[in-house]
């Protein structure tokens, strides 16, 4: 399909720079399979659930992926910033460097020592070597540390990597340490939040449980590719980014049982949906899954596992806008976004939500 079909104009004042408080007070546009749209709030979500439904959330945790460092080359040095975007192995990461022109293959970058603004504690030095350079500022870094030791060093020295449409307007601060993690975050590895999960509160979870719906967890470590527009002219020419996904055997079995009893699977976010659709066979039966997925969902895709999708409003020409267009239909999702813009909904990571309902199976 032509990529320009997925374009739309968004006024800059619709981009949310802070989340709603409390989280479940965010607005929620309900987009049923047929009929008119409904303007509700996330706290109304339980009213759209049935006893026996299953909500699937992503339990990935955002790491402090933005690192300030100093290039070390002979007697010369230069300040650089590296934002980690994908783990390659226990000691190597892909990253986006700024300014990348100051780096060459073989350069060493020292991250620290400096004072951690979050705790006023000195952070020990750890170094990395520039192993490769690609396009658009992308580099590969080989760190001197590995595994848990590297994870701890990154967490101590790094900052929360806010999306570019927020970071370009304000710096990350102490509030983001809480605001940019979901209630479910426990598996460290994401460099961006699974933002649909940001709307949940303990009160909302209690109301969902009282409705008779069950909560289940999957993991997908969100990469920076989630923010990138598709640059190709046609979706067939787009190379989809990969992200690690995991669905354990117990959860797969529970979700198969849900569907067998007539319950619906509600994906909280496009990341949870991508895990489930990656793990489903042609009949929609789920199997355990632990692998990198690059599933690319565009209109014409036949959904196998997910019946309802709770998600935020996405960027034009992005793979996520293509995914929701596949879920609800391109014309219908464009009409929903136009309604949201006209009625003052807040967009992107810290913005409002929409609840997309597919027709009955």
N, C-alpha and C positions, 0 to 999 in steps of 0.2 A: 504493500500500500504506500501511497505517497505520504511522506512525513509531514508535508505542509497541511494535510488534513487534520493534524493534531495540534495545530497552533491556535492560540487565542490571546486576546489582549487583556492584561491584568493591571489595573491602576496600582501604583507603588504603595499607596496608603492602605491597600488590602493585605499587605504582607505583615503578619504578626511578629512583633519583636519580643513579646513576653506572652506566656501562656495565660489562660483564664484562671481565676482563683475563686473558689476551689476548682480543681481540674475538671470535675464533672459538670461544671456550670457552662462549659463551652457549648456553643450551638451545634445542632445536629440536623442536617438536611436529610430527610428520609426520601429515598428515591425508589418507590415500589416498581415492580415489573411492569405494571400498567397503572394508569390513573395519575392524579395530580401529585405534586410534591407536598411534603409536610415540613413546616418549620418547627423543630422541637429543640430540646437540649440533650446532651449526653446522659444526664440523669434520668431521661425517659427511656433509655435503652431497654430496661427490663420489660416494659410494656410490649415490646416487639419480639420477645422471646416466649417460648413454650416450654412446658415441662418436658424434660428429656432432650432438649437441645444441648449442644456442646459448643462452648466458646474456646477457641484456640488462640493463645497469646504467645508472643515471642519473648523468651526470657534472656535475650542477649543484653549484655551490659556494655555501655560505652566506655572506652578507655581514654586516658589523657593523651590523645594521639598527636597533638600539636606540640612540637619540640623546638625550642630556641637553642641554637648552637653556634659554634665558631669553627670555621674552616681553618685547618692547620696545614700550611704548605711552606716548607723551608722557613724563612723569616717572616713571611707575609701571613696575615690572617684576615678574615672577613666574617661578618655576622651573617648567618643564614637561618632560615626557618624550614623545618621539614614536617610535613603533615603525613603521618602514616596512613596508608590506604588499604594495604593487604599484606597479611603475614604469609611469607613464602615457606618458612621452616622455623625451627626454634630460635634461630639467631638472625634471620634475614627478613626484611620488610620491603615492600614497594612503598614509595613515598612521593609526595609532590614537594619539590624544593622551590624556595623563593628567597632571593633571585637565583634561578638555576644556572644562569650564565656565569656565576662565580664559582661553579663546581666543575671539576673534570674527573674522569675515571681515575681511581687511585687516591684521590684526596681523602684525608681523614677529617671527620667532624667531631668536635668535642662537645658533648651535651653536659653542661655544668662545669665547675661547681657554681651554684648560685643559691639564693635564699628562696625557699618555697613560700610564696605569698599566702598559701592556704594554711600553713602551719608554723611559719617563721623558723623552720628548721633548715640547716644546711643540707644540700643535696650533693651526693658524691658524683664525681666525674664518671661518665662512661662514654666510650667512643664508638664510632662506626666508620667504615670505609665505603666510599662510593664505588660500587661494584659495576654499575652500568648506568647509562643515560638513555632516555627515550625522548619522545615528543612531548610538547606541552608541559615541560618542567618535571616530567616523571623520572625518578631515579630508583635504583636498587641499593639498599644499604645492608652491609654485613656488619653486625654489631660484635663487640668483644664479649658481650654477655649472651646468655641463651636461656630459654625456658623461663622458669619462675623468677630467676634473678633479673633477667631482662624485663619481665613484666613489672616487677617491683620498681625498677629504676625508671621506667617510662611513667608509671603512675606517680612517682614522686616528683619527677622533673617536668612532666608535660602539663598541658592545659586542655580543658574541654574543647573539642573541635566543633564549634558551632557551624552550621551550614553557611555557605558564602553569602546568601541573601540576608542573613542576620549579621554575620561577622563583618560584612562590608559597611554596616551602619552603626555598630557598637561593639565594644570589646566584651569578651566573656568575663563574667564576674562570679562571686560566691553564690549568687542565686541560681546560676546555671548548673552548679554542682548537684543541685536537687532537681531543678526544673527539667533538665535534659536527661534524666534517668526515669524509666518507668517503675511502677510499683513492683514489677515482676523481675527486674534486672538482677541476674546472679551469675550468668556465664560470660566472663569478660572476653572481649574480642571485637566488638563493633567499633567503627569509627564514626557512626551516625546512629541516632536513636531510631528504634522502630516506633514512629511517632503516634500511631493510633493508640498504642498502649499508654501514652502520656495522659490520657483523659481519665484514667481509672483512679478511684479512691476506695478506701476500705468500706465506706458507706455504699458505694455503688456495687462492690463485690457482694456485700451482704444482701442487697436487694436482688441481685442476679441469682444468688443461691436460694433465696426465699421463693423465687419464681420457679425453681426446680431445674434450672440449667446448671450444667457442670463445667468447671474450668479445667483446661488441659494446657500443657506447655510444650512448645517446640523451640528450637534454637536456629536462628539464622544471623550470622555476623554481618551486619549491614556494612557495605563498603561505600567509598566516596562516589563510585559510579552511579549511585542512586540519584545524585544531583545533576548528572551530566545530560545535556540535551543530545538527542540523536542528530548527528551531523550529516549522515547519509541522506540522499534524496528519497530513497525508498527503504522501507523497513527490512526488505530482504537483504540489503547490503550492510545492515548494522551488525557489528560484532558485540554481542552481549557480554557484560562483565560477569565474572564468576564470584560466588559467595559460598562460604561453607554453611551447610544446613544439616540439621539432625532431627530425626523423629525416632524415639525409642520404641521398643517392641510393645511395652505396656500401653503406651499412649496410642499406638497404631491399633492395637486390639480393642481398646476402649472406644475409639472413634468408629471402627468397623461395627462394633456392637450398637453404637448410637444410630448409625444409619440403618442397620438391620431392624431396629425397632421403630423406624419411621422418624427419628429425630433429625434435626438439621444441624449441619456444621457451620458455625459462624466464625469466620476468620477475622481476628482483630489485627488488621493491617495487611498490606500487600506482601510483607515478608512472611507472615504466617501462611498466607495463601500460597506463596511460591514454594514453601516447604511441602505443603500438603499435595499440591499438584505435581511436584517432582516425585513424590513417593507413591502416587496412585497409579494403578494399572488402568487398562481401558474401561473396565467396569466400575472404576471408582474405589476399588478395594485398596487399602493402605498397607504397606509393608514397612518394616524398619528401614531407616535411611540415614546414612552418615557419609556425605560426599559433598563435593563442590557442585553447585547447580548453576547453570546459565540459562535456565528456562526463560524464554522470551515470549510473552503472551500478547498477541495482537488480535484485533477483530477477526472472527472466523474460528478462533480456538474453541474447542469443546471442553468446558469445565467438567471435571470428573469427581472432585471431592468436596467443593465448597458451594454452599447454598446462599449464604449471606456474607457480605463484606462490610466491615466498619473500617473506614479509612479517612485520612485527611484529604485536603484539596491539593492537587499536584501541579508541578511545573508544566508549562506548554512544551510540546515536542519531546517530552521525557518518556522513558519506557513505562513509568508508572501511570501516566495519563493514558498511554496506549492500553495498559492492562485494564484500567477501569472502563475504558471504552469498549473493550472486549466483553467485560462482565455485564454491562448494562446496555450496550449499543452506542455507537459513536454519536448519532443524532441526539439520543436521549441524554447522554452525559454532557454533551455540549449545551443542551437546554438547561440541565441542572446547574452547570457552572455559570451560565448567564444569569440564572435566577439567583445564585449565591452572590455574584458580583453586584447585581442590582439591589439586593437586600442586605448588603453590608456584612456578609460573612468574612471571616478572617482566614487567610490562606497560609499554606505550607506548614512547617514543622511545629510551630507554636500556635497554629491556627485552629479553626473549628473542624468538625467532622461531618462526614456524610455516611449514611447507612444505605447500602445498595442491596436490593432484594431481587433475586432471580425468580423466574417462574417455578411453580411446583414441579418436583421430579416426576 
